[in-house]
């Protein structure tokens, strides 16, 4: 099953916001730790997606430069 792109892209932010809201509104230990864990997981997903996109963009531009360089004899 594949989620629509706008839902897929917004889920990590929802994890972070929900986790922070839980941690800040419930001073008891279990909800606080659970909220921090959820927020941390959401941040980790955001960072991993960003890093993957940057690596993919660099690879794509490097292969494009090789193709264009070969085409124009550079």
PALUMFI-788574 format. One record per atom (N, C-alpha, C): residue number from 1; residue in one letter; atom name; x, y, z. Coordinates in steps of 0.001 Angstrom, whole numbers, plus 524288, in hexadecimal, padded with zeros to 5 digits. Layout:
NUM|A|CA|X|Y|Z
...
***
This chain:
1|X|N|80345|7FB6C|80000
1|X|CA|80000|80000|80000
1|X|C|80379|804DD|80000
2|X|N|8024B|80884|7FCB0
2|X|CA|80549|80D53|7FC5C
2|X|C|801D8|811EA|7FDFB
3|X|N|80403|81536|80165
3|X|CA|8012D|819CD|80333
3|X|C|801B6|81E37|7FF46
4|X|N|7FDE1|821AA|7FF07
4|X|CA|7FE8B|82655|7FBCA
4|X|C|80348|82977|7FDB1
5|X|N|805E7|82C1F|7FA22
5|X|CA|80ACB|82ECB|7FB58
5|X|C|80A2C|832C7|7FFBC
6|X|N|80602|835D2|7FFCA
6|X|CA|8056A|839D7|803D2
6|X|C|804DF|83769|8093D
7|X|N|8028A|832D7|8099C
7|X|CA|80223|8302F|80EAE
7|X|C|80774|82DF6|81035
8|X|N|80A09|82B50|80C80
8|X|CA|80F20|828FE|80D7C
8|X|C|81310|82D1A|80F45
9|X|N|8130D|8319A|80CCC
9|X|CA|816CC|835B3|80E15
9|X|C|81590|83860|81346
10|X|N|810B3|83889|814D4
10|X|CA|80F4E|83B52|8199C
10|X|C|80F64|837E5|81E7F
11|X|N|80FBD|832C4|81DEE
11|X|CA|80FAD|82F59|82281
11|X|C|8141A|83068|82664
12|X|N|81906|830F0|824B6
12|X|CA|81D1A|831F3|828A1
12|X|C|81C35|836F8|82BBD
13|X|N|81A53|83B07|82934
13|X|CA|8192B|83FDB|82C09
13|X|C|814C0|83EF2|82FF6
14|X|N|810F2|83BD7|82E75
14|X|CA|80CB3|83A8B|83219
14|X|C|80EC9|8376C|836B9
15|X|N|8128E|833ED|835C8
15|X|CA|814F4|830F8|83A14
15|X|C|817B4|834A9|83DE3
16|X|N|81AAA|8385A|83BC2
16|X|CA|81D8B|83C04|83F10
16|X|C|819C2|83F51|8423E
17|X|N|815DE|84182|83FAB
17|X|CA|81221|844E0|8426E
17|X|C|80F07|841E0|84688
18|X|N|80D43|83D3E|84530
18|X|CA|80A4A|83A15|848E6
18|X|C|80DAA|83878|84D81
19|X|N|8127B|836FA|84C67
19|X|CA|81610|8357C|85099
19|X|C|81735|839F7|85444
20|X|N|81843|83E86|85211
20|X|CA|81954|84313|85563
20|X|C|8148B|844A9|85886
21|X|N|81005|84487|8560C
21|X|CA|80B32|845E1|858DD
21|X|C|80A41|84214|85D5C
22|X|N|80B2C|83D19|85C6A
22|X|CA|80A78|8392E|86087
22|X|C|80E51|83A0D|864F5
23|X|N|81342|83AEA|86393
23|X|CA|81743|83BA3|86799
23|X|C|8164B|84091|86AD0
24|X|N|81469|844A5|8684F
24|X|CA|813AC|84995|86B19
24|X|C|80EA6|849CD|86E49
25|X|N|80AB9|846CD|86CD2
25|X|CA|805BB|8471B|86F9A
25|X|C|8050A|842E3|873C0
26|X|N|80864|83EF7|873B2
26|X|CA|807F5|83AB9|8778A
26|X|C|80D15|83A4B|87A90
27|X|N|80D36|83C4C|87F58
27|X|CA|8121B|83C2B|88254
27|X|C|81366|836C8|88499
28|X|N|80FD9|8330F|8843E
28|X|CA|810FA|82DDB|88646
28|X|C|81553|82B63|88302
29|X|N|81861|827D0|8853B
29|X|CA|81CF0|825AF|8827B
29|X|C|81BB8|822AB|87D77
30|X|N|817DB|81F4B|87D80
30|X|CA|816DE|81C01|878EA
30|X|C|81511|81F34|87431
31|X|N|81127|82298|874A7
31|X|CA|80FB7|825BE|87013
31|X|C|8140D|82976|86E65
32|X|N|81701|82B8A|8721F
32|X|CA|81B44|82F18|870CB
32|X|C|81F6B|82C4C|86D88
33|X|N|82113|827C8|86F50
33|X|CA|82515|824CA|86C76
33|X|C|822FB|822FE|86731
34|X|N|81E12|8215B|86709
34|X|CA|81BB8|81FAC|86211
34|X|C|81B73|8243D|85E33
35|X|N|81A18|828D2|86018
35|X|CA|819DC|82D6C|85CBE
35|X|C|81F30|82EE3|85A9B
36|X|N|82327|82EAF|85DF1
36|X|CA|82879|82FE3|85C37
36|X|C|82A43|82BD5|8583A
37|X|N|828FF|826E0|85917
37|X|CA|82A7B|822C7|85560
37|X|C|827CB|8239E|8501B
38|X|N|822D1|82508|8502E
38|X|CA|81FFD|825FC|84B4D
38|X|C|8223E|82AB5|8486B
39|X|N|82358|82EDE|84B42
39|X|CA|825A3|83382|848D2
39|X|C|82B0E|8324B|846A1
40|X|N|82E24|82F50|84978
40|X|CA|8335D|82DD7|8479B
40|X|C|8330E|82A81|842B6
41|X|N|82F65|826DE|842A3
41|X|CA|82EA7|8239E|83DFA
41|X|C|82D19|826DF|83943
42|X|N|829A2|82A9B|83A11
42|X|CA|82809|82E06|835CB
42|X|C|82C88|8314A|833BF
43|X|N|82FCA|8334E|8374A
43|X|CA|83465|83647|835A3
43|X|C|8383A|832DC|832A6
44|X|N|838DF|82E0F|8346C
44|X|CA|83C71|82A81|831C1
44|X|C|83A91|82963|82C31
45|X|N|8358E|82899|82B96
45|X|CA|83362|827A4|82661
45|X|C|83442|82C68|822E0
46|X|N|83358|83110|824F2
46|X|CA|83431|835D4|821E0
46|X|C|839DD|8364A|82019
47|X|N|83D8A|83545|82395
47|X|CA|8431A|835AC|82240
47|X|C|8449A|83181|81E41
48|X|N|842D1|82CB7|81F0B
48|X|CA|8441C|82886|81B5C
48|X|C|841F5|829A2|815EA
49|X|N|83D37|82B90|81599
49|X|CA|83AFB|82CDE|81079
49|X|C|83E03|83144|80DE0
50|X|N|83F70|83545|810EA
50|X|CA|84268|839A4|80EBD
50|X|C|847B0|837C6|80CB2
51|X|N|84A6B|83494|80FC8
51|X|CA|84F82|8329A|80E18
51|X|C|84F0F|82F4A|8092C
52|X|N|84B1E|82C04|808E2
52|X|CA|84A5E|828C5|80445
52|X|C|8495D|82C1D|7FF74
53|X|N|84626|8301D|8000F
53|X|CA|844F8|83385|7FB9D
53|X|C|849CD|8367B|7F9CD
54|X|N|84D05|8383F|7FD80
54|X|CA|851CE|83AFA|7FC03
54|X|C|8558A|83761|7F919
55|X|N|85645|83295|7FB1D
55|X|CA|859AF|82ED3|7F86E
55|X|C|857A3|82D91|7F307
56|X|N|85291|82CCE|7F295
56|X|CA|85030|82B83|7ED87
56|X|C|850DD|8300D|7E9B7
57|X|N|8502D|834D8|7EB92
57|X|CA|850C4|83975|7E843
57|X|C|85667|83A03|7E661
58|X|N|85A2D|8390E|7E9E6
58|X|CA|85FB3|83965|7E85C
58|X|C|86113|8354E|7E449
59|X|N|85F3E|8307D|7E51F
59|X|CA|86053|82C4F|7E152
59|X|C|85DEE|82D96|7DC0E
60|X|N|8592C|82F91|7DC21
60|X|CA|8567D|830CE|7D743
60|X|C|85947|83531|7D45D
61|X|N|85B06|8393D|7D731
61|X|CA|85DB1|83D88|7D48C
61|X|C|86316|83BD1|7D29F
62|X|N|865BD|8385A|7D57C
62|X|CA|86AD5|83668|7D3C1
62|X|C|86A43|83331|7CECA
63|X|N|86645|82FE2|7CE85
63|X|CA|8657C|82CC5|7C9C9
63|X|C|863D7|83043|7C543
64|X|N|860FF|83466|7C663
64|X|CA|85F74|83817|7C248
64|X|C|86444|83AE2|7C01D
65|X|N|867D8|83C6E|7C39E
65|X|CA|86CA1|83F03|7C1CB
65|X|C|86FE3|83B56|7BE69
66|X|N|87022|8365E|7BFDC
66|X|CA|8730D|832A2|7BCAC
66|X|C|87094|83213|7B752
67|X|N|86B5C|831C5|7B72E
67|X|CA|868B8|83136|7B226
67|X|C|86970|8360B|7AECF
68|X|N|868D4|83AA6|7B10D
68|X|CA|8696A|83F79|7AE18
68|X|C|86F1B|84024|7AC73
69|X|N|872D1|83EEC|7AFD5
69|X|CA|87855|83F53|7AE8B
69|X|C|879C7|83BC3|7AA1C
70|X|N|877B5|836F6|7AA11
70|X|CA|878C8|83359|7A5CD
70|X|C|8765E|83540|7A0BA
71|X|N|871D7|8379F|7A10D
71|X|CA|86F1E|83967|79C68
71|X|C|87204|83DD8|799B4
72|X|N|87437|8415E|79CD4
72|X|CA|876B3|845FD|79A99
72|X|C|87CA1|8457E|79A53
73|X|N|87EB5|840D4|79B58
73|X|CA|8843D|83FDA|79AC6
73|X|C|8879E|84244|79EF1
74|X|N|8856C|84334|7A383
74|X|CA|88881|84587|7A7C4
74|X|C|88B7C|8416A|7AAB5
***
